[in-house]
Amino acid sequence: MKNKFNLYFYGGIILIAVMMIVSINSGFIKIPFTEVIDTLLGRGTEDNAITIFDFRMPRITMAVLVGMGIAVSGAILQGISRNPLADPGILGINSGAGLAVVMYMFFLQGTTFLANGLLSTFIMPLIALFGAFVSAFLIYILAWKKGSTSPTRMLLVGIGINAAFGAIMIVFQLKMEPLDFTKALVWLSGTIWATNWTFVWALLPWLVILIPLAVYRSRILDIMTLSEPSAISVGVHINRERRNFLVLAVALAGACVAVGGGITFLGLIAPHIARKLVGASHKKVLPLSAVLGGLILLTADTIGRVVLEPMELPVGIVVAIIGAPYFVYLLVKS
């Protein structure tokens, strides 16, 4: 099984590297493969270097990072809810971030204090992250009953929160100015808008800290997938650990959604494929989910950039086209 995991894990990393080369050469400005290699080795022209390093590489790197974070978040949520249909988008975490962003655009974006300076660059990701945590807090509180939170209640409450927040978002969007409405619609569709190195370095610490932490605590997550009496019998504090893992999942999803928009189904697809390939152990599922998530989102972003060239299709729509039928398949199968 270990050799099988290594095959899929390192094979996925190689595929990501290949896909990055393909993505660099995709877009309105075509760069021959040989010139891409020369530029990466420091021998390219100045124009190619600007195109690759200042415009395409930040977006490619961001797509991989966002895909990794959302996929691991989905794997954690599926573990603590004991349900393969759990996903940050389905549970309402994305809609919480989206509602916060829409409300920010509606009430505050035109103010002088928020429209100028460095604060204007980072305020929307922070607002989105805050909205994701508010959504998770409401899910946890409303799912609490008789001193505990059951996985089924969390899933059902999350679906309800998702529907409620989605309806409120529509109300605010209908009252927006046309330009703000378009911005909100593009963000909610899932578009990697934060495409510069500043945002890459801002997102990277979240993943470098939280993904290894999740893998380190994967044994507890394995135990939590068992029945509650079995988990309690080996000394696991169910409610405390469920709360801790929920915070971990929301932090990952919120940080990634903040710069990648409302990307749904990715947190559903990647962990499910990982379990099919290497089994149920989260020590293997979490890192493989990260690799698969990065690969899927990078591929979807590349497709979105070339399928309607020179127009771009939001990556969230491409993932949804793939993920929605897969979700229906899992729903029918379950």
C-alpha positions in Angstrom: 0.0 0.0 0.0 2.9 2.4 0.7 4.4 1.8 -2.7 0.9 2.4 -4.2 0.6 5.7 -2.3 4.1 6.8 -3.4 3.2 6.0 -7.0 0.1 8.2 -7.0 1.6 10.9 -4.8 4.8 11.5 -6.8 3.0 10.7 -10.0 0.6 13.5 -9.2 3.5 15.9 -8.5 5.0 15.1 -11.8 1.7 15.7 -13.6 1.4 19.1 -11.8 4.9 20.1 -13.1 3.9 19.0 -16.6 0.6 20.9 -16.4 2.4 24.0 -15.2 4.5 24.0 -18.4 1.4 23.5 -20.5 -0.4 26.3 -18.6 2.6 28.7 -19.1 2.2 28.2 -22.8 -1.6 28.6 -22.8 -3.3 31.9 -23.3 -3.7 34.8 -25.7 0.0 35.3 -25.9 1.6 32.1 -27.2 5.2 31.3 -26.2 6.9 28.4 -27.9 7.9 25.6 -25.7 11.7 26.1 -26.3 11.4 29.7 -25.3 9.5 28.8 -22.2 12.3 26.5 -21.1 14.9 29.1 -22.0 13.1 31.7 -19.9 12.8 29.4 -17.0 16.5 28.8 -17.2 17.2 32.5 -17.3 18.1 32.7 -20.9 14.8 34.1 -22.3 13.9 37.5 -23.6 12.7 40.3 -21.3 9.2 40.3 -22.7 8.8 36.5 -22.2 10.2 36.8 -18.6 7.6 39.5 -17.8 4.8 37.4 -19.3 5.8 34.2 -17.5 7.1 35.4 -14.1 4.9 38.5 -13.5 1.6 37.3 -15.0 1.3 33.6 -15.5 3.5 32.0 -12.8 1.7 33.8 -9.9 -1.7 32.6 -11.3 -0.5 29.0 -11.9 1.1 28.9 -8.4 -2.1 30.3 -6.9 -4.3 27.7 -8.7 -2.2 24.9 -7.3 -2.2 26.3 -3.7 -5.9 27.0 -3.7 -6.7 23.5 -5.1 -4.5 22.0 -2.4 -6.2 23.9 0.5 -9.8 23.3 -0.6 -9.2 19.6 -1.3 -7.6 19.0 2.2 -10.4 21.1 3.8 -13.0 18.8 2.0 -11.2 15.7 3.2 -11.3 16.9 6.8 -15.0 17.9 6.6 -15.8 14.5 5.1 -13.9 12.9 8.0 -15.6 14.7 10.8 -19.0 14.5 9.3 -18.5 10.8 8.3 -20.2 11.7 5.0 -18.5 11.5 1.5 -20.8 14.3 0.2 -19.3 17.0 2.6 -17.6 19.9 0.9 -16.8 23.5 1.9 -19.2 24.8 -0.8 -22.0 22.4 0.0 -21.7 23.0 3.8 -22.1 26.7 3.4 -18.5 27.9 4.1 -18.2 29.3 0.6 -21.5 31.0 0.8 -20.6 32.6 4.1 -17.4 34.0 2.5 -19.5 35.1 -0.5 -22.1 36.8 1.5 -19.5 38.8 3.5 -17.8 39.9 0.2 -21.2 40.9 -1.3 -22.1 42.9 1.8 -18.7 44.6 1.8 -19.1 45.6 -1.8 -22.7 46.8 -1.2 -22.0 48.9 2.0 -18.3 49.8 2.2 -16.4 49.5 -1.1 -17.1 53.0 -2.1 -15.7 54.6 1.1 -12.5 56.5 0.8 -11.0 54.7 3.7 -11.3 51.3 2.0 -10.9 52.4 -1.6 -7.3 53.5 -1.3 -3.9 52.2 -0.3 -2.7 48.7 0.6 -5.8 48.0 2.7 -7.9 47.9 -0.5 -5.7 45.0 -1.7 -6.2 42.8 1.3 -9.6 43.8 2.7 -11.7 41.5 0.5 -9.7 38.3 1.4 -10.0 39.2 5.1 -13.7 39.9 4.7 -14.2 36.6 3.0 -12.2 34.7 5.7 -14.3 36.4 8.4 -17.5 35.3 6.6 -16.3 31.7 6.3 -15.7 31.6 10.1 -19.1 33.1 10.8 -20.8 30.5 8.7 -18.9 27.7 10.4 -19.7 29.1 13.8 -23.4 29.2 13.0 -23.3 25.6 11.7 -21.6 24.4 14.9 -24.0 26.3 17.2 -27.2 25.3 15.4 -26.0 21.7 15.1 -25.4 21.5 18.9 -28.0 19.5 20.7 -28.0 17.8 24.1 -24.3 18.5 24.7 -23.0 17.3 21.4 -23.0 17.8 17.6 -23.8 14.9 15.4 -22.3 14.6 11.9 -25.8 14.4 10.3 -27.0 17.6 12.0 -23.8 19.4 10.9 -24.4 18.4 7.3 -28.1 19.3 7.3 -27.5 22.6 9.0 -24.7 23.4 6.6 -26.9 22.8 3.6 -29.5 25.0 5.2 -27.0 27.8 5.9 -25.8 27.5 2.3 -29.3 28.0 1.0 -30.1 30.9 3.4 -26.9 32.8 2.7 -27.3 32.2 -1.1 -30.8 33.8 -0.9 -29.5 36.8 1.0 -26.7 37.2 -1.5 -29.2 37.4 -4.3 -31.1 40.2 -2.5 -28.0 42.3 -2.1 -26.8 41.6 -5.7 -30.1 42.8 -7.1 -29.7 46.1 -5.3 -26.1 46.6 -6.5 -24.8 49.0 -9.1 -24.2 47.2 -12.4 -20.4 47.3 -12.1 -20.4 46.0 -8.5 -22.9 43.3 -9.5 -20.5 42.1 -12.3 -17.6 42.1 -9.9 -19.5 40.1 -7.3 -20.8 37.7 -9.9 -17.4 37.0 -11.2 -16.0 36.4 -7.7 -18.9 34.1 -6.7 -18.4 32.1 -10.0 -14.9 31.2 -8.8 -12.1 33.1 -10.4 -8.5 33.2 -9.3 -8.4 37.0 -9.1 -5.5 37.5 -6.7 -2.9 36.8 -9.4 0.3 38.4 -8.1 3.2 37.2 -5.9 2.0 39.2 -2.9 -1.1 37.0 -2.5 0.9 33.9 -3.2 3.2 34.7 -0.3 0.2 35.7 1.9 -1.6 32.3 1.2 1.5 30.1 1.4 1.9 30.2 5.2 -1.6 29.0 5.8 -1.0 25.9 3.7 2.5 25.3 5.0 1.3 25.3 8.6 -2.3 23.9 8.4 -1.9 21.0 5.9 1.1 19.3 7.8 -0.9 19.9 11.0 -3.8 18.1 9.6 -1.6 15.2 8.4 0.1 15.0 11.8 -3.3 14.7 13.5 -4.7 12.3 10.9 -4.8 9.3 13.3 -7.4 11.2 15.4 -9.4 11.9 12.2 -9.3 8.2 11.4 -10.7 7.4 14.8 -13.5 10.0 14.4 -14.7 8.2 11.3 -15.7 5.3 13.5 -18.8 5.3 15.6 -18.8 7.7 18.6 -18.8 4.9 21.2 -15.7 3.4 19.6 -13.9 6.8 19.4 -14.8 7.6 23.1 -13.5 4.1 24.1 -10.0 4.9 22.9 -10.0 8.3 24.7 -10.9 10.7 22.0 -12.9 13.8 23.1 -15.4 13.8 20.2 -16.9 17.3 20.5 -13.5 19.0 21.2 -11.8 17.3 18.3 -14.7 17.9 15.9 -14.5 21.6 16.8 -10.7 21.7 16.3 -10.9 20.0 12.9 -13.8 22.2 11.9 -11.7 25.3 12.6 -8.8 23.8 10.7 -11.0 23.0 7.7 -12.6 26.4 7.7 -9.2 28.2 8.0 -8.0 26.3 4.9 -11.1 26.8 2.9 -11.6 30.4 4.0 -8.1 31.4 3.1 -8.3 29.7 -0.3 -11.8 31.0 -1.2 -10.7 34.5 -0.2 -8.3 34.6 -3.2 -9.9 32.0 -5.4 -13.6 32.9 -5.2 -16.5 30.5 -4.7 -15.1 27.2 -6.0 -17.4 24.3 -5.2 -17.2 20.6 -5.7 -13.4 20.5 -5.6 -13.4 19.6 -1.9 -15.7 16.8 -2.8 -14.0 15.3 -5.9 -10.3 15.2 -4.8 -10.7 13.4 -1.4 -13.1 10.9 -2.9 -10.7 10.0 -5.7 -7.9 9.8 -3.2 -9.8 7.3 -1.0 -10.6 5.2 -4.1 -6.8 5.1 -4.9 -5.2 4.6 -1.5 -7.9 3.6 1.0 -9.4 5.3 4.0 -6.3 6.2 6.0 -6.2 10.0 6.3 -2.4 9.9 6.6 -2.4 9.0 2.9 -5.7 10.6 1.9 -4.8 14.1 3.1 -1.5 14.6 1.2 -2.9 12.8 -1.9 -6.0 15.0 -1.8 -3.7 18.0 -1.8 -1.9 16.9 -4.9 -5.1 15.9 -6.7 -6.7 19.2 -5.7 -3.8 21.2 -7.1 -3.8 19.2 -10.3 -7.5 19.4 -10.9 -7.7 23.2 -10.2 -4.7 24.0 -12.3 -6.1 21.9 -15.2 -9.5 23.6 -14.9 -7.9 27.1 -14.8 -5.9 26.3 -18.0 -9.0 25.0 -19.7 -10.9 28.1 -18.6 -8.3 30.4 -20.1 -8.2 28.7 -23.6 -11.7 27.3 -24.2 -13.2 30.8 -25.0 -10.0 32.6 -25.9 -9.4 35.6 -25.7 -12.3 35.6 -23.1 -11.8 33.6 -19.8 -14.2 31.1 -18.3 -14.1 31.3 -14.4 -12.3 28.3 -13.0 -15.2 27.6 -10.6 -17.6 27.1 -13.6 -15.2 24.6 -15.1 -14.9 22.7 -11.8 -18.6 22.7 -11.4 -19.2 21.3 -14.9 -17.0 18.4 -13.8 -18.1 18.2 -10.2 -21.9 18.5 -10.4 -22.4 15.2 -12.4 -19.9 13.5 -10.0 -21.9 14.8 -7.0 -25.1 13.5 -8.4 -23.4 10.1 -9.1 -22.3 9.9 -5.4 -25.7 11.0 -4.2 -27.5 8.3 -6.2 -24.9 5.7 -5.2 -25.1 6.6 -1.5 
